[in-house]
C-alpha cells in the first residue's frame, strides 16, 4: 500500500533552521508522510544534516533524500496511540474490536490503551487521565450504557475535548444521542450500528458483526494512515 505524502514548503528563505525544525516536528506528530519541497531543502543548506539528526533523535522518523531532485521524504514510524473508551456492559464488543486491531498493532501502526491495561498497584484514575493526555485518538464505543456512564461523560470525554484530541465514534448499539457533545472527528461507518441492522430491525449475526468491524479497520487505514 502506498502512503500519500504532504508537501512542506517555506517561501521565506531567511527562516531560521530552528523555526524550520519546529515546524517539521509539529508536522511529523500529525501525519505519517511528509515531502520537503526543493526550496525548503535549499534553505536548510549546511544545516540539513544537523536537522536530520535532530529530527531522528526527537521522533521515530526516517528521512531519505533524492540528490537529483533535492526532495526528501520524512516518515513517522511511531505508532498512533488509541485510547479506547467503552462501557463495562460492552466488553464483548470491545474484545472483538481489539481482535480486529491485531494487524495494526503487530505492524507497529497502532498502540492501544483501555482501562483493564492498568497495571497492578497503579492508580486507575491517574493512569486513565495520563493515557488520554498521551493518546493521538480517542475511540468511543457508543451505546446507551456508554452514554450513561458518569466517569465517561464527566471525565473522559470532557478531558479529550479540552485537549482537542481526535475523537472517533463507533456505534455499538442503538442510542439517540442528538445534542450529545462528543465532537467526533468522524463517526465510523457513517453512524451504522455494529450489532443491530437498524434498517431491518434485527440483530446482526457474529459473522455480520465481524464484517462491520472489518469495515471500521478499512476506514482507519484510509482516514488515519492514508493507506
C-alpha positions as CSV (number, residue, x, y, z in Angstrom):
1,X,0.0,0.0,0.0
2,X,1.3,3.4,-0.9
3,X,1.1,6.3,1.6
4,X,0.5,9.8,0.3
5,X,3.0,12.5,1.3
6,X,2.1,16.1,2.2
7,X,4.4,18.7,0.7
8,X,6.0,21.1,3.2
9,X,7.5,24.2,1.7
10,X,8.7,27.6,3.0
11,X,8.6,30.7,0.8
12,X,10.7,32.7,3.2
13,X,14.3,31.7,2.5
14,X,15.5,33.6,5.6
15,X,13.6,31.5,8.0
16,X,15.9,30.1,10.6
17,X,16.8,26.4,10.8
18,X,15.3,26.4,14.4
19,X,11.9,27.6,13.1
20,X,12.0,25.0,10.2
21,X,12.8,22.3,12.7
22,X,10.0,23.3,14.9
23,X,7.5,23.3,12.0
24,X,8.6,19.9,10.9
25,X,8.4,18.5,14.4
26,X,4.8,19.6,14.7
27,X,4.1,18.2,11.2
28,X,5.6,14.8,12.0
29,X,3.3,14.5,15.0
30,X,0.1,14.8,13.0
31,X,0.7,12.7,9.9
32,X,2.8,9.8,8.5
33,X,4.4,11.1,5.3
34,X,6.0,14.5,4.5
35,X,7.7,15.6,1.4
36,X,10.1,18.5,1.7
37,X,10.0,20.8,-1.3
38,X,13.2,21.8,-3.1
39,X,13.2,25.4,-1.7
40,X,12.9,24.1,1.9
41,X,15.9,21.7,1.4
42,X,17.8,24.5,-0.2
43,X,17.1,26.8,2.7
44,X,18.5,24.3,5.1
45,X,21.8,24.5,3.3
46,X,24.7,23.3,5.5
47,X,22.3,22.7,8.5
48,X,20.5,20.0,6.7
49,X,22.5,17.1,8.2
50,X,22.2,18.7,11.7
51,X,18.4,19.0,11.3
52,X,18.0,15.4,10.1
53,X,19.9,14.1,13.1
54,X,17.8,16.4,15.3
55,X,14.5,15.1,13.9
56,X,15.6,11.5,14.2
57,X,16.6,11.9,17.8
58,X,13.3,13.6,18.8
59,X,11.0,11.3,16.7
60,X,11.0,7.8,15.4
61,X,11.4,9.0,11.8
62,X,13.1,8.0,8.6
63,X,14.4,10.7,6.2
64,X,15.5,9.9,2.7
65,X,16.7,12.4,0.1
66,X,16.9,12.2,-3.6
67,X,20.1,14.1,-4.6
68,X,18.9,14.6,-8.1
69,X,15.6,16.2,-7.3
70,X,16.5,17.5,-3.9
71,X,13.3,16.1,-2.5
72,X,13.2,14.4,0.9
73,X,10.6,12.1,2.4
74,X,10.1,12.0,6.1
75,X,8.2,9.1,7.5
76,X,7.0,8.9,11.1
77,X,7.3,5.3,12.3
78,X,5.9,5.9,15.7
79,X,2.6,4.1,16.3
80,X,-0.6,6.1,16.7
81,X,-1.8,5.8,20.3
82,X,-5.5,4.8,20.6
83,X,-7.3,5.4,23.9
84,X,-10.4,3.1,23.8
85,X,-13.3,4.5,25.8
86,X,-16.1,2.0,26.5
87,X,-18.7,0.7,28.9
88,X,-18.2,-2.4,31.1
89,X,-21.5,-3.6,29.6
90,X,-19.9,-3.7,26.2
91,X,-16.8,-5.8,26.9
92,X,-17.9,-8.4,24.3
93,X,-17.8,-5.8,21.6
94,X,-14.6,-4.3,23.0
95,X,-12.9,-7.7,22.7
96,X,-14.0,-8.1,19.1
97,X,-12.7,-4.6,18.3
98,X,-9.3,-5.4,19.8
99,X,-9.1,-8.7,17.9
100,X,-9.7,-6.8,14.6
101,X,-7.0,-4.3,15.6
102,X,-4.4,-7.1,15.8
103,X,-2.7,-6.5,12.4
104,X,-2.5,-2.7,13.0
105,X,-0.8,-3.5,16.3
106,X,1.5,-6.2,15.0
107,X,2.8,-4.0,12.2
108,X,3.5,-1.2,14.7
109,X,0.9,1.3,13.3
110,X,-1.2,1.3,16.5
111,X,-0.6,1.2,20.2
112,X,-3.7,0.9,22.4
113,X,-4.8,1.5,25.9
114,X,-8.1,0.8,27.8
115,X,-8.7,0.7,31.5
116,X,-8.0,-3.0,32.0
117,X,-4.5,-2.5,30.9
118,X,-3.8,-0.5,34.2
119,X,-1.0,-2.3,36.0
120,X,-1.3,-3.7,39.5
121,X,-0.6,-1.0,42.0
122,X,-1.2,1.9,39.6
123,X,-3.9,4.5,40.4
124,X,-6.6,3.8,37.8
125,X,-7.9,7.3,37.6
126,X,-4.4,8.8,37.2
127,X,-3.5,6.2,34.6
128,X,-6.6,6.7,32.5
129,X,-6.1,10.5,32.6
130,X,-2.4,10.1,31.6
131,X,-3.3,7.9,28.7
132,X,-5.9,10.3,27.5
133,X,-3.3,13.0,27.6
134,X,-0.8,10.9,25.6
135,X,-3.2,9.5,23.0
136,X,-3.4,10.5,19.4
137,X,-7.0,9.3,19.1
138,X,-9.8,8.6,21.5
139,X,-12.0,5.7,20.2
140,X,-15.5,5.9,21.7
141,X,-17.5,2.7,21.6
142,X,-21.0,4.2,21.9
143,X,-24.1,2.5,23.4
144,X,-26.8,3.5,25.9
145,X,-24.6,2.1,28.7
146,X,-21.7,4.1,27.4
147,X,-23.5,7.4,27.4
148,X,-24.9,6.7,30.9
149,X,-21.6,6.0,32.5
150,X,-20.8,9.0,34.7
151,X,-17.0,8.6,34.5
152,X,-17.1,8.7,30.7
153,X,-19.4,11.6,30.5
154,X,-17.8,13.7,33.3
155,X,-14.1,12.8,32.9
156,X,-13.0,11.0,29.8
157,X,-14.9,12.9,27.1
158,X,-14.5,16.4,28.5
159,X,-10.8,15.8,29.1
160,X,-10.3,14.6,25.5
161,X,-12.3,17.6,24.1
162,X,-10.4,20.1,26.2
163,X,-7.1,18.8,24.9
164,X,-8.5,18.8,21.3
165,X,-7.9,15.1,20.9
166,X,-9.1,13.5,17.7
167,X,-12.2,11.6,18.6
168,X,-13.6,8.7,16.6
169,X,-17.0,7.2,17.5
170,X,-18.1,3.7,16.7
171,X,-21.8,3.0,17.3
172,X,-22.1,-0.4,19.0
173,X,-25.8,-0.4,19.9
174,X,-28.7,2.0,19.1
175,X,-28.8,5.2,21.1
176,X,-30.4,8.6,20.4
177,X,-27.5,10.9,21.0
178,X,-28.6,14.1,19.3
179,X,-27.3,17.0,21.3
180,X,-24.5,15.0,23.0
181,X,-21.3,16.9,22.7
182,X,-18.7,14.3,21.8
183,X,-17.3,16.4,18.9
184,X,-16.3,13.4,16.9
185,X,-13.7,13.9,14.1
186,X,-15.5,11.2,12.2
187,X,-18.3,8.8,13.0
188,X,-17.2,5.4,11.8
189,X,-19.4,3.6,9.2
190,X,-21.4,6.8,8.8
191,X,-23.2,6.0,12.1
192,X,-24.2,2.5,11.1
193,X,-24.6,0.2,14.2
194,X,-22.2,-2.7,14.7
195,X,-24.6,-5.1,16.4
196,X,-28.0,-4.1,15.0
197,X,-29.2,-3.7,11.4
198,X,-31.5,-0.8,12.1
199,X,-33.0,-0.8,8.6
200,X,-34.2,-4.4,9.1
201,X,-34.6,-4.0,12.9
202,X,-32.7,-7.3,13.5
203,X,-29.6,-8.2,15.4
204,X,-26.5,-8.9,13.2
205,X,-25.0,-12.3,13.3
206,X,-21.5,-12.7,14.6
207,X,-20.2,-13.0,11.1
208,X,-22.1,-9.9,10.1
209,X,-20.6,-8.0,13.1
210,X,-17.1,-9.1,12.1
211,X,-17.8,-7.7,8.6
212,X,-18.8,-4.4,10.2
213,X,-15.6,-4.4,12.3
214,X,-13.6,-5.1,9.1
215,X,-15.1,-2.0,7.5
216,X,-14.1,0.0,10.6
217,X,-10.5,-1.1,10.2
218,X,-10.6,-0.3,6.5
219,X,-11.7,3.2,7.5
220,X,-8.8,3.5,9.9
221,X,-6.3,2.6,7.1
222,X,-7.9,5.1,4.8
223,X,-8.5,8.1,7.1
224,X,-5.7,7.7,9.7
225,X,-2.9,6.2,7.7
226,X,-3.8,7.3,4.1
227,X,-3.4,3.7,3.0
